[in-house]
Amino acid sequence: MTLFFSIFIFYSFAQNLAIIDHKKDSLLISYNNAAIFSGNISAPGSSYTYRQQNEVVNGCTFQIVTITSGNFKPLALNGRVNTGDDAIACESEPADNSLKIVRQVVGKSNSTLNNAVYERKDDWLLSVDKFYPKVNIVPGPDNKYTLNVSGWEIVIRFRPQYYQKHRGLSYYNPSTYAVWKKPVVGWCSWFAYFDKITENDIRETADVISEKLKPFGLEYLQMDDGYQTLPIGLPHTWLQPNEKFPSGLKNLASYIKSKGLQPAIWTNVAFADSADAYKNKALFVKDNQGNPALGNWVGYVMDGSNPQTIQQLISPVYRGLKEDGFTYFKLDALRHLKYEGYNSFKNYFAAKNIDRNEAYRNVVKEVRDKTGKENFLLACWGIRPELVGIVDGCRIGNDGFSYAGLAQFNSYNDIIWRNDPDHIVLSEKEAYRSCTATSLTGSLFMLTDKPEKYKSSTLIEAARRSIPVLYTQPGQVYDVDPSRSALIGQADVEMSGSGPRPFDASSSTTTGLFELEINKPYENWIVLGRVDDRDKVIPFKDLGLDANKEYLVFEFWKKNFEGTFKKQFIPGKIDTGFNCQVFCFREKLDHPQLLATNRHISCGGLELTDLQWQNKSLSGISRVVPNDNYVIYIHENKGADFRDINVKNATLVANEKDGEIRKIILLSNSNDSVNWSVNYK
């Protein structure tokens, strides 16, 4: 028996290992019967020492290769990493003495900070230690990355099951699901109306946002708590709304759709009907006296291990809401079902020899099944590691917008699920700050003001220029602030969800810098959001830019050209009119070039489908918002001899020159793409 057990353990361990083959000066790494890296070692004029080690620490497999030259002479490793569609070049650990910056990426990253490749499909991370060598990772065609490393010592780390084991997300099985890649931008009724919401409020909001925000990218209108009948629990309490909604849910959803919006709805997993709970005891978890278990906030605890509970209490609700036309589902009280419910009454499941996490997942799996994978499912609230692979998004913090959460779970966003920092209130203090941080991180973007604000306040511009969010992937597979995600395992011991747990996102900010790296076929650039003034100097190396090159810097909100800089940039004071800054960094070229546009915080990353400099002409194709002034900012070098501007599908409203910057304003009344060219002599 002992021999068999030892063989079994060895076999299980070997199944997670990569095969690393070093012959002469070649290095080949294979995993899951596929070659993931092939390269050659070069040590001109010197010998080198090769060592390899495989270890398992706390259930995490580490495979490490060390290549060391003799007498500290230079050596190099040049090769290619082979990946799938969802792989990313990224940073595996933070660099010493560098700024804390949350990095998200559109397209394939070219950042100089990258020292690793993460393959999502098979959940492995291949990295090179950055301390001694110089590492360069360049994305190429067919999901291949060129890896070039030079230095006197090269340390390669292969970590299989990276998020599942090394990051502690045991339910993460990425080959079984895809992350939601479409923008999620909408409006939620909660902070606007709380549970006083009425049908007329929803209709009025639909009227306003369909006119004021839908053309810019807002899609969902989500009705929150306040429509259901009480006490909640039986399916009819969710499907037949109270007297404030006389037309019913189906008619209301139809009205929302008639405005070109997607109907979205809030529900929770609480059950408050004591009479029915005692009448149908078999459907509920039992306390020590054999009565339906009762917990704060969740009421009577529905038993996800009982198929009858699922069929009678869960299935009809979400089948019915989908049939009514809803396409976005916010599922609340999940922390309470887990903590006050399944954790607090774990003996009930233990006595039945049932995994309480699987019972918990059964509830949400049924919601997922009945709502359909084509519709968005948000878990609310707090980090829910048990629901990885089931939900599309997760509210990562408490009620109220959380900047800190965007840095405490940045590595989860669009790898595990879509992060939800909670609703955005367009207040004087927070409008531009929260819109900036949400958009630049590619997070869930939900507004929550009363509609009259969108009709009368200029603060609507903060939202209009930040939506839709772009689909991003993290530039780091570590969290900028790891203090919360490091405690994720505690989710199984909590018995109260009355407030944030140690692993939920905090309310205090841990960094004020949010970077979006944009990679397009025609150009790569960086946008940096600064939501507070703690960092006074921005070294280009900390942004992943080449410190030896010159960069043009443009501030998006003030529409101000800051100048040309090398090595570093000093952002200066934050304008109190915006309470944040957004800087666009573009490498300076030797001809007139696009600096930014006004359409979106990405400075062209949203709407520009093509950009070319050819035959002394700068031309582009832009998808603009009808009847909204589209502004193009162009940097002109000394000696640039402007000739004229040609425009198709739009009217040239203005052409102004101020110093090095040419400002061009176009206006279109259609959804057709606008072709424009700025021509020089």
C-alpha positions as CSV (number, residue, x, y, z in Angstrom):
1,M,0.0,0.0,0.0
2,T,2.8,2.4,0.9
3,L,4.6,1.7,-2.5
4,F,1.3,2.2,-4.4
5,F,0.7,5.4,-2.6
6,S,4.2,6.7,-3.4
7,I,3.8,5.8,-7.0
8,F,0.4,7.6,-7.2
9,I,1.9,10.8,-5.6
10,F,4.8,10.7,-8.0
11,Y,2.5,10.2,-11.0
12,S,0.2,13.1,-9.9
13,F,3.2,15.3,-9.5
14,A,4.6,14.4,-12.8
15,Q,1.3,15.1,-14.6
16,N,1.8,18.8,-13.6
17,L,5.4,19.0,-14.7
18,A,6.8,20.5,-17.8
19,I,9.5,18.4,-19.6
20,I,12.6,20.5,-19.8
21,D,15.2,19.2,-22.2
22,H,18.7,20.8,-22.3
23,K,21.1,19.4,-25.0
24,K,24.3,21.2,-25.8
25,D,23.2,24.8,-26.2
26,S,19.5,24.2,-26.9
27,L,16.6,24.4,-24.4
28,L,13.2,22.9,-25.0
29,I,10.3,23.1,-22.6
30,S,7.1,21.1,-23.3
31,Y,3.9,21.0,-21.3
32,N,0.7,19.0,-21.9
33,N,2.4,17.3,-24.9
34,A,3.1,20.7,-26.6
35,A,6.4,22.6,-27.0
36,I,5.9,25.9,-25.3
37,F,9.4,27.2,-25.5
38,S,12.4,26.5,-27.8
39,G,15.6,28.5,-27.6
40,N,19.4,28.5,-27.8
41,I,22.0,29.5,-25.2
42,S,24.9,31.6,-26.4
43,A,28.0,32.2,-24.2
44,P,30.7,33.6,-26.5
45,G,34.2,33.1,-25.1
46,S,32.9,31.5,-21.9
47,S,31.5,28.3,-20.5
48,Y,28.3,28.2,-18.5
49,T,26.7,26.1,-15.8
50,Y,23.2,24.7,-16.2
51,R,21.1,23.6,-13.2
52,Q,17.5,22.5,-13.0
53,Q,15.2,21.9,-10.0
54,N,11.6,20.8,-9.5
55,E,9.9,21.4,-6.2
56,V,6.4,21.4,-4.7
57,V,5.8,24.0,-2.0
58,N,2.4,24.0,-0.3
59,G,0.9,22.2,-3.2
60,C,2.4,24.6,-5.8
61,T,4.8,23.3,-8.4
62,F,8.0,25.2,-9.2
63,Q,10.4,24.3,-12.0
64,I,13.5,26.5,-12.1
65,V,16.3,26.6,-14.5
66,T,19.5,28.5,-13.7
67,I,22.1,29.3,-16.4
68,T,25.2,31.0,-15.1
69,S,28.3,32.1,-17.1
70,G,31.9,31.7,-15.9
71,N,33.6,34.9,-14.6
72,F,30.4,37.0,-14.9
73,K,30.8,37.1,-18.7
74,P,27.7,37.8,-20.8
75,L,25.5,35.1,-22.1
76,A,22.2,35.1,-23.9
77,L,19.1,33.0,-24.3
78,N,17.1,33.6,-27.5
79,G,13.9,31.7,-28.3
80,R,10.3,31.6,-28.9
81,V,7.3,31.0,-26.6
82,N,4.3,29.2,-28.2
83,T,0.9,30.0,-26.8
84,G,-2.9,30.1,-27.5
85,D,-5.2,32.9,-28.2
86,D,-5.7,34.0,-24.6
87,A,-2.0,34.2,-23.7
88,I,-0.5,37.5,-22.5
89,A,3.0,39.0,-22.1
90,C,3.1,40.4,-18.6
91,E,5.1,41.1,-15.5
92,S,5.3,38.3,-13.0
93,E,6.6,40.2,-10.0
94,P,6.9,43.9,-9.1
95,A,10.2,45.5,-9.7
96,D,12.1,47.0,-6.8
97,N,12.0,50.8,-6.2
98,S,9.4,51.4,-8.9
99,L,6.1,53.2,-8.8
100,K,3.0,51.2,-8.0
101,I,0.9,51.3,-11.2
102,V,-2.1,49.2,-12.1
103,R,-1.4,48.1,-15.7
104,Q,-4.0,46.9,-18.2
105,V,-3.4,46.2,-21.9
106,V,-5.4,46.5,-25.1
107,G,-4.0,44.1,-27.7
108,K,-0.7,42.3,-27.4
109,S,1.6,44.0,-24.9
110,N,5.0,45.5,-26.0
111,S,5.9,46.9,-22.5
112,T,9.6,46.9,-21.5
113,L,8.4,45.7,-18.1
114,N,7.3,42.3,-19.3
115,N,9.4,39.4,-18.2
116,A,6.8,36.6,-18.5
117,V,4.2,34.9,-20.7
118,Y,1.0,33.7,-19.1
119,E,-1.1,31.1,-21.0
120,R,-4.6,31.2,-19.8
121,K,-6.0,28.1,-21.5
122,D,-3.6,25.8,-19.6
123,D,-3.0,28.2,-16.7
124,W,0.9,28.3,-16.8
125,L,3.3,31.0,-16.3
126,L,6.8,31.1,-17.8
127,S,9.0,33.9,-16.5
128,V,12.6,35.2,-16.4
129,D,13.9,36.8,-13.2
130,K,14.5,40.5,-13.9
131,F,17.2,41.3,-11.3
132,Y,20.3,40.5,-13.3
133,P,19.5,40.0,-17.0
134,K,17.8,42.2,-19.6
135,V,14.6,40.6,-20.8
136,N,12.8,41.5,-24.0
137,I,9.5,39.9,-25.0
138,V,8.0,40.8,-28.3
139,P,4.6,39.5,-29.5
140,G,4.5,38.0,-33.0
141,P,2.1,36.4,-35.4
142,D,0.3,33.1,-34.7
143,N,0.3,33.5,-30.9
144,K,4.1,33.3,-30.7
145,Y,6.4,35.5,-28.6
146,T,10.0,36.2,-29.2
147,L,12.0,35.9,-25.9
148,N,15.5,37.4,-25.7
149,V,17.5,37.4,-22.5
150,S,21.0,38.7,-21.9
151,G,23.1,38.8,-18.7
152,W,25.6,36.8,-16.7
153,E,22.9,34.8,-15.0
154,I,19.5,33.7,-16.3
155,V,16.8,32.3,-14.1
156,I,13.8,30.8,-15.7
157,R,10.7,29.8,-13.7
158,F,7.8,27.6,-14.9
159,R,4.8,27.6,-12.7
160,P,2.0,25.3,-13.8
161,Q,-1.6,25.8,-12.5
162,Y,-0.6,29.4,-11.7
163,Y,-3.9,30.9,-10.7
164,Q,-5.4,27.6,-9.5
165,K,-2.6,26.6,-7.2
166,H,-0.1,29.5,-6.8
167,R,-2.9,32.1,-6.4
168,G,-5.2,29.9,-4.5
169,L,-8.2,29.9,-6.8
170,S,-9.0,26.1,-6.7
171,Y,-12.1,26.4,-8.9
172,Y,-10.2,28.1,-11.7
173,N,-10.3,25.9,-14.8
174,P,-9.9,28.2,-17.7
175,S,-10.3,25.6,-20.4
176,T,-13.9,25.3,-19.4
177,Y,-15.0,28.9,-19.8
178,A,-14.2,32.2,-21.5
179,V,-14.2,35.6,-19.9
180,W,-16.8,38.2,-21.0
181,K,-15.1,40.3,-23.7
182,K,-17.8,42.8,-24.6
183,P,-18.1,46.2,-22.9
184,V,-20.3,46.2,-19.8
185,V,-21.6,49.8,-19.4
186,G,-24.9,50.7,-17.8
187,W,-27.0,52.4,-15.2
188,C,-28.1,51.0,-11.8
189,S,-31.0,52.3,-9.8
190,W,-29.6,51.6,-6.3
191,F,-27.8,54.8,-5.2
192,A,-30.2,56.9,-7.2
193,Y,-33.5,55.6,-5.7
194,F,-32.5,52.8,-3.3
195,D,-35.6,50.6,-2.6
196,K,-38.0,53.4,-3.4
197,I,-37.6,52.8,-7.1
198,T,-40.8,52.9,-9.2
199,E,-41.8,51.9,-12.7
200,N,-42.1,55.6,-13.7
201,D,-38.5,56.1,-12.4
202,I,-37.3,53.3,-14.7
203,R,-39.2,54.6,-17.7
204,E,-38.0,58.2,-17.2
205,T,-34.4,57.0,-16.8
206,A,-34.7,54.9,-20.0
207,D,-35.9,58.0,-21.8
208,V,-33.0,60.1,-20.7
209,I,-30.1,57.8,-20.9
210,S,-31.2,56.5,-24.3
211,E,-30.8,60.1,-25.6
212,K,-27.9,61.3,-23.5
213,L,-25.6,58.3,-23.0
214,K,-26.6,55.4,-25.3
215,P,-25.0,57.1,-28.4
216,F,-21.7,57.1,-26.4
217,G,-21.8,53.4,-25.4
218,L,-24.1,52.9,-22.4
219,E,-26.1,49.7,-23.0
220,Y,-27.7,48.3,-19.8
221,L,-30.4,49.7,-17.5
222,Q,-30.4,47.7,-14.3
223,M,-33.3,47.8,-11.9
224,D,-32.1,47.1,-8.3
225,D,-33.8,46.3,-5.0
226,G,-37.4,47.7,-4.6
227,Y,-39.6,46.0,-7.3
228,Q,-40.1,42.6,-5.6
229,T,-43.0,41.6,-3.3
230,L,-42.4,40.8,0.3
231,P,-41.5,38.6,2.1
232,I,-39.1,37.5,-0.6
233,G,-38.5,33.8,-1.2
234,L,-41.0,32.0,-3.4
235,P,-40.6,32.5,-7.2
236,H,-43.7,34.7,-7.5
237,T,-42.2,37.3,-5.2
238,W,-39.6,38.0,-7.9
239,L,-41.7,37.5,-11.0
240,Q,-44.8,39.4,-9.9
241,P,-43.6,42.9,-8.8
242,N,-45.2,45.1,-6.1
243,E,-47.8,47.8,-6.7
244,K,-45.1,50.4,-7.7
245,F,-44.8,48.4,-11.0
246,P,-48.3,48.1,-12.3
247,S,-47.4,47.1,-15.9
248,G,-45.3,44.1,-14.8
249,L,-41.7,43.1,-15.5
250,K,-42.2,41.9,-19.1
251,N,-43.8,45.2,-20.2
252,L,-41.1,47.2,-18.4
253,A,-38.3,45.1,-20.1
254,S,-40.0,45.7,-23.4
255,Y,-40.1,49.4,-22.8
256,I,-36.4,49.5,-22.0
257,K,-35.6,47.6,-25.2
258,S,-37.7,50.0,-27.2
259,K,-35.2,52.7,-26.2
260,G,-32.3,50.6,-27.6
261,L,-31.2,49.5,-24.1
262,Q,-30.7,46.1,-22.5
263,P,-32.9,45.4,-19.5
264,A,-31.0,44.3,-16.4
265,I,-32.3,43.2,-13.0
266,W,-31.2,42.6,-9.4
267,T,-32.2,39.6,-7.3
268,N,-30.7,37.9,-4.3
269,V,-30.5,34.4,-2.8
270,A,-32.2,35.3,0.5
271,F,-35.5,33.6,1.6
272,A,-37.6,35.5,4.2
273,D,-40.9,33.7,4.2
274,S,-40.9,31.9,7.5
275,A,-44.3,30.3,7.1
276,D,-43.3,28.7,3.8
277,A,-39.8,27.7,5.1
278,Y,-41.4,25.7,7.9
279,K,-44.0,24.3,5.6
280,N,-41.3,23.0,3.2
281,K,-38.4,22.1,5.6
282,A,-36.9,19.7,3.1
283,L,-35.8,22.6,0.9
284,F,-33.6,24.2,3.5
285,V,-30.5,23.6,5.5
286,K,-31.3,22.5,9.0
287,D,-30.1,23.8,12.3
288,N,-29.2,21.5,15.3
289,Q,-32.9,21.3,16.2
290,G,-33.9,20.2,12.7
291,N,-35.6,23.5,11.8
292,P,-34.8,25.6,8.7
293,A,-31.5,27.3,9.4
294,L,-31.7,31.1,9.8
295,G,-29.0,33.6,9.2
296,N,-28.6,37.4,9.2
297,W,-29.2,39.0,5.8
298,V,-29.9,35.6,4.1
299,G,-33.0,34.5,6.0
300,Y,-33.7,30.8,5.7
301,V,-30.9,29.0,4.0
302,M,-31.8,27.3,0.8
303,D,-30.2,23.9,0.4
304,G,-28.2,23.8,-2.9
305,S,-27.5,20.1,-2.3
306,N,-31.2,19.2,-2.7
307,P,-32.3,19.0,-6.4
308,Q,-35.9,19.9,-5.3
309,T,-34.7,23.2,-3.8
310,I,-33.1,24.1,-7.1
311,Q,-36.1,23.1,-9.2
312,Q,-38.7,24.7,-7.0
313,L,-37.0,27.9,-5.7
314,I,-34.2,28.8,-8.2
315,S,-35.1,27.6,-11.7
316,P,-38.5,29.3,-12.0
317,V,-37.2,32.7,-11.0
318,Y,-34.4,32.9,-13.6
319,R,-36.2,31.1,-16.3
320,G,-39.1,33.6,-15.9
321,L,-36.9,36.7,-15.8
322,K,-35.1,35.6,-18.9
323,E,-38.4,35.0,-20.6
324,D,-39.5,38.5,-19.6
325,G,-36.5,39.8,-21.6
326,F,-33.8,40.6,-19.1
327,T,-30.2,40.1,-20.3
328,Y,-28.1,41.1,-17.3
329,F,-28.5,39.6,-13.8
330,K,-27.0,41.0,-10.6
331,L,-27.2,38.2,-8.0
332,D,-26.9,39.6,-4.5
333,A,-26.5,38.2,-0.9
334,L,-24.1,35.6,-2.1
335,R,-21.6,36.3,0.7
336,H,-24.4,35.8,3.2
337,L,-25.6,32.5,1.7
338,K,-22.0,31.3,2.1
339,Y,-21.0,32.8,5.5
340,E,-24.2,33.0,7.5
341,G,-25.6,30.0,5.6
342,Y,-23.2,27.2,4.5
343,N,-20.2,28.0,6.6
344,S,-22.2,28.7,9.8
345,F,-24.1,25.4,9.3
346,K,-21.2,23.3,7.9
347,N,-22.1,20.4,10.2
348,Y,-25.3,19.9,8.3
349,F,-23.4,19.2,5.1
350,A,-20.7,17.2,6.9
351,A,-23.3,14.9,8.3
352,K,-24.6,14.3,4.8
353,N,-21.0,13.9,3.5
354,I,-21.6,16.8,1.1
355,D,-19.1,19.4,0.0
356,R,-20.8,22.6,1.1
357,N,-18.9,24.6,-1.6
358,E,-20.3,22.4,-4.3
359,A,-23.8,22.8,-2.8
360,Y,-23.2,26.6,-2.9
361,R,-22.1,26.4,-6.5
362,N,-25.2,24.4,-7.4
363,V,-27.3,27.4,-6.6
364,V,-25.4,29.8,-8.9
365,K,-24.9,27.2,-11.6
366,E,-28.7,27.0,-11.9
367,V,-28.9,30.7,-12.2
368,R,-26.2,30.6,-14.8
369,D,-28.0,27.8,-16.7
370,K,-31.4,29.5,-16.7
371,T,-30.2,33.0,-17.6
372,G,-27.9,31.7,-20.4
373,K,-24.3,32.2,-21.0
374,E,-25.1,34.8,-23.6
375,N,-26.3,37.1,-20.8
376,F,-24.2,38.7,-18.2
377,L,-24.2,37.4,-14.6
378,L,-22.7,39.5,-11.8
379,A,-21.9,38.0,-8.3
380,C,-22.5,40.5,-5.5
381,W,-20.8,41.4,-3.1
382,G,-17.2,40.8,-2.0
383,I,-14.7,38.4,-3.5
384,R,-16.3,35.0,-4.3
385,P,-13.6,32.5,-5.1
386,E,-16.1,29.6,-5.0
387,L,-17.9,31.0,-8.0
388,V,-14.9,31.2,-10.4
389,G,-15.9,29.8,-13.7
390,I,-19.6,30.4,-13.2
391,V,-20.1,34.2,-13.0
392,D,-19.0,36.8,-15.6
393,G,-18.2,39.5,-13.0
394,C,-17.7,40.1,-9.3
395,R,-18.4,43.1,-7.1
396,I,-14.9,43.1,-5.4
397,G,-15.7,45.5,-2.5
398,N,-18.3,46.9,-0.2
399,D,-21.2,49.3,-1.2
400,G,-19.6,52.4,-2.8
401,F,-16.9,52.8,-5.5
402,S,-13.6,51.2,-4.6
403,Y,-10.4,52.5,-6.2
404,A,-8.4,50.2,-3.9
405,G,-10.0,47.1,-5.2
406,L,-8.8,47.9,-8.7
407,A,-5.2,47.5,-7.3
408,Q,-5.9,44.7,-4.9
409,F,-7.4,42.4,-7.6
410,N,-6.0,43.9,-10.8
411,S,-4.6,40.5,-11.8
412,Y,-8.1,38.9,-11.8
413,N,-9.7,41.4,-14.3
414,D,-10.5,39.7,-17.6
415,I,-8.5,36.6,-16.6
416,I,-10.8,35.3,-13.8
417,W,-13.8,37.5,-14.4
418,R,-14.7,41.2,-15.0
419,N,-14.0,43.3,-11.8
420,D,-16.8,45.5,-10.6
421,P,-15.7,48.4,-8.4
422,D,-19.3,49.3,-7.8
423,H,-21.5,52.1,-9.0
424,I,-20.2,55.5,-10.2
425,V,-21.8,58.7,-8.8
426,L,-21.2,61.7,-11.0
427,S,-20.4,64.1,-8.1
428,E,-18.2,67.1,-8.3
429,K,-15.4,65.4,-6.4
430,E,-15.6,61.9,-7.9
431,A,-17.0,62.0,-11.4
432,Y,-13.9,62.3,-13.4
433,R,-11.7,60.3,-11.0
434,S,-14.0,57.2,-10.8
435,C,-14.8,57.3,-14.5
436,T,-11.1,57.5,-15.3
437,A,-10.1,54.6,-13.1
438,T,-12.9,52.4,-14.2
439,S,-12.4,52.9,-17.9
440,L,-8.6,52.6,-17.9
441,T,-8.8,49.3,-16.1
442,G,-11.5,47.9,-18.4
443,S,-13.8,47.2,-15.4
444,L,-17.5,47.0,-15.1
445,F,-18.9,50.6,-15.6
446,M,-22.2,51.3,-14.0
447,L,-23.6,54.8,-13.3
448,T,-26.1,55.5,-10.6
449,D,-27.5,59.1,-10.6
450,K,-31.0,60.3,-11.0
451,P,-31.7,61.1,-14.7
452,E,-32.1,64.8,-14.2
453,K,-28.3,65.0,-13.6
454,Y,-27.7,63.6,-17.1
455,K,-30.0,66.3,-18.5
456,S,-28.5,69.3,-16.7
457,S,-25.0,68.7,-15.4
458,T,-21.8,69.1,-17.4
459,L,-20.4,66.2,-15.3
460,I,-22.0,63.9,-17.9
461,E,-18.9,64.5,-20.0
462,A,-16.9,62.4,-17.5
463,A,-19.0,59.4,-18.4
464,R,-19.4,60.2,-22.1
465,R,-15.7,60.3,-22.7
466,S,-15.0,57.2,-20.7
467,I,-17.5,54.8,-22.3
468,P,-17.6,52.2,-23.6
469,V,-14.8,50.5,-21.7
470,L,-12.3,48.7,-23.9
471,Y,-11.6,45.0,-23.5
472,T,-8.4,44.8,-21.6
473,Q,-6.1,42.1,-20.0
474,P,-3.8,42.7,-17.1
475,G,-0.2,43.7,-17.6
476,Q,0.6,42.1,-14.3
477,V,-0.2,38.6,-13.0
478,Y,0.4,39.8,-9.4
479,D,-1.7,42.3,-7.5
480,V,-0.2,45.8,-7.1
481,D,-1.5,45.6,-3.5
482,P,-1.5,41.9,-2.6
483,S,-2.7,42.3,1.0
484,R,-6.3,41.2,0.2
485,S,-5.9,38.5,-2.4
486,A,-3.2,36.8,-0.3
487,L,-6.0,36.0,2.2
488,I,-8.4,34.5,-0.2
489,G,-8.4,31.1,1.5
490,Q,-10.2,32.6,4.5
491,A,-13.5,32.6,2.6
492,D,-14.1,29.1,3.9
493,V,-13.9,30.2,7.6
494,E,-16.0,33.3,7.6
495,M,-19.4,33.1,9.3
496,S,-20.5,36.7,9.1
497,G,-20.9,38.9,6.0
498,S,-22.1,42.0,7.8
499,G,-19.1,44.0,6.5
500,P,-15.9,43.6,4.4
501,R,-13.9,40.6,5.3
502,P,-10.0,40.8,5.4
503,F,-9.8,39.6,1.8
504,D,-12.5,41.9,0.3
505,A,-11.4,45.1,-1.4
506,S,-10.7,48.0,1.0
507,S,-12.0,51.5,0.7
508,S,-8.6,53.3,1.1
509,T,-6.6,53.8,-2.1
510,T,-3.3,52.0,-2.4
511,T,-2.1,53.6,-5.6
512,G,-3.2,56.6,-7.6
513,L,-1.9,55.5,-11.0
514,F,-3.8,53.5,-13.6
515,E,-2.1,52.7,-16.9
516,L,-3.7,51.5,-20.2
517,E,-1.3,50.3,-22.8
518,I,-2.9,50.4,-26.3
519,N,-1.5,48.3,-29.1
520,K,-3.1,48.8,-32.6
521,P,-1.9,47.6,-36.0
522,Y,-1.0,51.2,-36.8
523,E,0.5,52.4,-33.5
524,N,1.2,51.7,-29.8
525,W,0.8,54.2,-27.0
526,I,0.1,54.6,-23.3
527,V,-2.6,56.4,-21.4
528,L,-1.9,57.1,-17.7
529,G,-4.6,58.1,-15.2
530,R,-3.5,59.9,-12.0
531,V,-6.3,60.1,-9.5
532,D,-4.2,61.6,-6.6
533,D,-1.0,63.5,-6.2
534,R,1.1,61.1,-4.2
535,D,3.5,60.4,-7.1
536,K,5.3,63.6,-8.1
537,V,7.6,62.2,-10.8
538,I,6.8,59.6,-13.5
539,P,9.9,57.7,-14.7
540,F,9.3,56.4,-18.2
541,K,10.9,53.0,-17.3
542,D,8.1,52.5,-14.7
543,L,5.5,52.9,-17.5
544,G,7.3,50.3,-19.7
545,L,8.5,52.9,-22.1
546,D,12.0,53.2,-23.5
547,A,13.7,55.8,-21.3
548,N,16.1,56.8,-24.2
549,K,13.3,57.9,-26.5
550,E,11.4,61.1,-26.6
551,Y,7.6,61.1,-26.0
552,L,4.9,63.7,-26.6
553,V,2.6,64.1,-23.6
554,F,-1.0,65.3,-23.9
555,E,-3.4,65.8,-21.0
556,F,-6.8,64.5,-22.0
557,W,-9.3,66.2,-19.7
558,K,-7.8,69.7,-20.0
559,K,-6.9,69.1,-23.7
560,N,-3.4,70.5,-23.0
561,F,-0.2,69.6,-24.8
562,E,2.4,69.2,-22.0
563,G,5.5,69.1,-24.3
564,T,8.2,66.6,-25.3
565,F,10.0,64.6,-22.6
566,K,12.7,62.0,-22.2
567,K,13.4,59.7,-19.2
568,Q,10.7,61.1,-17.0
569,F,7.7,63.4,-16.7
570,I,6.5,65.7,-13.9
571,P,2.7,65.8,-14.0
572,G,2.3,68.9,-11.8
573,K,-0.8,69.9,-9.8
574,I,-4.1,68.3,-10.4
575,D,-6.8,70.6,-11.7
576,T,-9.6,70.8,-9.1
577,G,-12.2,71.0,-11.9
578,F,-11.4,67.3,-12.7
579,N,-9.6,66.1,-9.5
580,C,-7.5,63.8,-11.7
581,Q,-5.3,63.8,-14.8
582,V,-5.1,61.6,-17.9
583,F,-1.9,61.7,-19.9
584,C,-1.3,60.2,-23.3
585,F,2.3,59.3,-24.1
586,R,3.2,58.8,-27.8
587,E,6.7,58.3,-29.1
588,K,7.8,61.4,-31.0
589,L,8.2,60.9,-34.7
590,D,9.9,63.0,-37.4
591,H,6.7,63.9,-39.1
592,P,3.3,65.3,-38.2
593,Q,1.5,62.8,-36.0
594,L,-1.8,62.2,-34.2
595,L,-1.5,63.3,-30.5
596,A,-5.0,62.5,-29.3
597,T,-8.7,62.8,-30.1
598,N,-11.5,64.0,-27.8
599,R,-13.9,61.0,-28.4
600,H,-12.7,58.7,-25.6
601,I,-10.2,58.6,-22.7
602,S,-8.1,56.2,-24.8
603,C,-7.1,59.1,-27.0
604,G,-8.1,57.4,-30.2
605,G,-8.0,53.7,-29.0
606,L,-11.8,53.3,-29.2
607,E,-12.8,54.9,-32.5
608,L,-9.7,55.0,-34.7
609,T,-9.8,52.0,-37.0
610,D,-6.9,53.1,-39.2
611,L,-4.1,55.7,-39.1
612,Q,-1.4,56.2,-41.8
613,W,1.4,58.6,-42.6
614,Q,2.1,58.3,-46.3
615,N,3.1,60.7,-49.1
616,K,3.1,63.7,-46.8
617,S,-0.4,63.0,-45.7
618,L,-1.7,62.0,-42.2
619,S,-5.0,60.1,-42.7
620,G,-7.4,58.2,-40.5
621,I,-10.7,56.5,-40.3
622,S,-12.8,57.3,-37.2
623,R,-16.1,55.9,-35.9
624,V,-17.7,59.0,-34.4
625,V,-20.8,59.8,-32.4
626,P,-23.4,61.5,-34.6
627,N,-23.9,65.2,-33.8
628,D,-21.0,65.3,-31.4
629,N,-18.0,67.5,-32.2
630,Y,-15.1,65.2,-33.0
631,V,-11.7,66.9,-32.2
632,I,-8.4,65.7,-33.6
633,Y,-5.1,67.0,-32.1
634,I,-2.1,66.8,-34.3
635,H,1.5,67.5,-33.4
636,E,3.5,69.2,-36.2
637,N,7.3,69.3,-36.2
638,K,9.1,72.4,-37.1
639,G,9.2,72.8,-40.8
640,A,5.9,71.0,-41.4
641,D,4.2,72.9,-44.2
642,F,0.4,72.5,-43.9
643,R,-1.6,72.4,-47.1
644,D,-5.2,71.4,-46.6
645,I,-7.7,68.9,-45.0
646,N,-9.9,66.5,-46.8
647,V,-13.0,65.0,-45.0
648,K,-15.5,62.4,-46.1
649,N,-18.9,61.8,-44.2
650,A,-18.4,64.8,-42.0
651,T,-18.2,68.6,-42.0
652,L,-15.0,70.5,-41.2
653,V,-16.1,72.8,-38.4
654,A,-12.7,74.3,-37.5
655,N,-9.0,74.2,-38.2
656,E,-6.8,76.0,-35.7
657,K,-3.1,76.1,-35.0
658,D,-1.6,76.9,-31.6
659,G,2.2,76.4,-31.3
660,E,3.1,72.9,-32.2
661,I,-0.6,71.6,-32.1
662,R,-3.2,71.7,-34.9
663,K,-6.8,71.3,-33.6
664,I,-9.3,70.0,-36.2
665,I,-13.0,69.8,-35.4
666,L,-15.3,67.6,-37.5
667,L,-19.1,67.0,-37.2
668,S,-21.1,64.1,-38.6
669,N,-24.8,63.5,-38.4
670,S,-24.6,59.8,-39.3
671,N,-23.1,56.6,-38.0
672,D,-20.9,56.2,-41.0
673,S,-17.1,56.1,-40.4
674,V,-15.4,59.4,-41.1
675,N,-12.4,59.5,-43.4
676,W,-10.1,62.4,-42.9
677,S,-6.6,63.4,-44.1
678,V,-4.3,66.3,-43.2
679,N,-2.1,67.1,-46.1
680,Y,1.3,68.8,-46.2
681,K,3.4,70.3,-48.9
